[in-house]
Amino acid sequence: MDETRKKIIIQEINAWKESRMLPEQYCNYLLALYSEGDRPASPSSHKIQKGKKDLFSMLWIGALFAFIVFLNYFTEIPIRMQMLLTTISIIVFGLMVRRFIGRKLVFQMALMGMTLTLLLLTVSLADFIAPGKVGILFMFLFLNCGSWIFLGVRLKLLHFSIAGGLGAAVTLYFLLT
């Protein structure tokens, strides 16, 4: 087999290994087979760079969420401005979710940031629409919990389903007492 075909096949196997399309053992076997026993250097520097980017992204997600919580609860900004900035941050989190769809941990953090920020927005919206009426607030809380359960089932994220179920149970408890 000529060298260019081998390089292309080895690059494809490395891509499969990185994206976990095949189990790592199979990829190692195929790499050993096509490289004739000489394992080519895996792209470890690429993984280190990707890890640094993921860490930076997670820090940025955490800082954005902390800023939104600070903005909503510790400032005297008018409620409409708070809701506008919170809506913009939900859009930013949504774009992050879309961008990090293949990276498990960063994707989940962006998704959690988006759903928790949406919760903050709906609580502010319920207080803005009907101040003092808890029925509207409970309705919004049940909608949020339902969306968490739906996301948990749809994306196979157990912690979202558990959070939605527990949130609905606590909301129901306070509704009935």
N, C-alpha and C positions, 0 to 999 in steps of 0.2 A: 504494500500500500504506500502511496507516495506521501511525503511529509506534510504537504498542505492539507490533505484530507484528514490525516491523523490529528493535526492541530485543531482543525474545525471540530472533529468529533470529540476531542478532549475538552475543548471549550464548551461544547454543548453539555457534556456530562457534568462539568463543573457547574454550569448554570442549573442543571437539574438538581444537583446536590445542594446548591445554595437555596433554591426555591422549594426544596423538599418534594419535588415531583416523584422521585424514586427514593426508597430507603437508602440511608447512607452506606450500608453494607454493599448493596448492589452497585452503587456509584463507585465505591472503592474497588470493587472487583473489576468493573468495566474500565476504570482508569488504569489499573494494573495490567489489564489485558491489552489495551490499546497503546499504552506507553511501553509495553514489553518489559515490565518489571521496574522500569525507572519511573517512579512517581513524579510527575511534574509538580512544581511548587504551586500550591493552591493560592488563590488570591487572598492571602491573609491580611495584607496591607489594606486591601479594599474593605475587608470586614472591620478592621480597626477604624477606618475612616467612617464607615457606615455606623459603627457603634458610637463614635463621637457625635455624628449628626443626630442620631437618635437621642442621645443624652441631651444635646442642646435643644432639640425639639421638645422633649419632655419638660425641661426647665422652662421653656418659653410658654408651654401650655399651662404649667402650674402658675407662672407669674401672671399670665392673662386672667386665669380664674381668680387668683388672689386679688388682682386689681378690680375685677368686676364685683366681688364680694365687698371689698373696701368701698367702692363707689356706691353700692346700694345701701350699705348699712352704717357707714361712718362719715358720710359727707352731707352737706346741706344743699346739694344740687337738686333742682326741681325734678319732680317725679317723671315728667315727660322726657327730660334730658337723660335721666337714668334709664328709662325704658328704651330710648333710642340707642344709647351706647350698649346696652345689654343685647338688643337685637342685632346690632353690628357685630358684637362678639360672637353671637350664635352663628352668624353667617361665616365668620372667620373660623370658628370651630368646625363648621360643616365642611369648609374647604380643606381643613386639615384632615378631617375624617376621610374625605375623598382621596387626598394625596397619599395618606399613609395606610391605605387599605391592605397592603401586603405585609406590613410590619405589625406584628401582633400587639406588642406592648404599647407602642406609640399610638396605634390605631385605637386601642381600648381607652387610653388616657384622653385622647381627643374626643372620643364618643362620650366618655363620662363628663368631660368638661362641657360638651354641648348640652347633654341632658340636664345636668345640674344648673347650668345657666338658663336653660329653658324653664326649669322649675322656679328659679328666682324671678324670671320675667312674668310667669303666670301668677305668682303670688302678688307681685307688684301690680299686675293688671287687674286682678280680682279686687285688691284694695282701692285701686283707682276707679274702677267701674262702679263698685257697690261697697263703699266704706262701711264697715261694721256688719255687713251681712255675711255670715259664715257659710251659708248654703252655697253661694257662688264659689267661695274658696274651696269647700269640700269637693265641688264638682270639678274644679281645675286640678285639685290634688289627685282625684280618682283618674282623670284623663292622663295625667303624668304617669301614675303608677301603671295604668294600662299600657301606655306606650313603652314603659320599661320592660314589662312582661313580654310584649310583642317583640321588642328588639332582642331580648334574651332568648326567646324561642327561635326567632328568625335567624339570628347570627350565632346561635348555639353558645351563648355566653351565660353561664349559670348564675354568675353574680348579679347580672341585670334582672333575671327572673326572680331571684331571691329578694333583691332590693324592692322590686315592684310589688311582690306579694306581701312583704313585711310592711311596706309603706301603705298599701291598701288596708291591711289589717289594723294598723295603728290609726289610720284615718277613720276607719269604720268604728273603732273603739271610741274615739273622741266624738264621733257623730252621734253614737248611741248613748253616751253618758252626759 
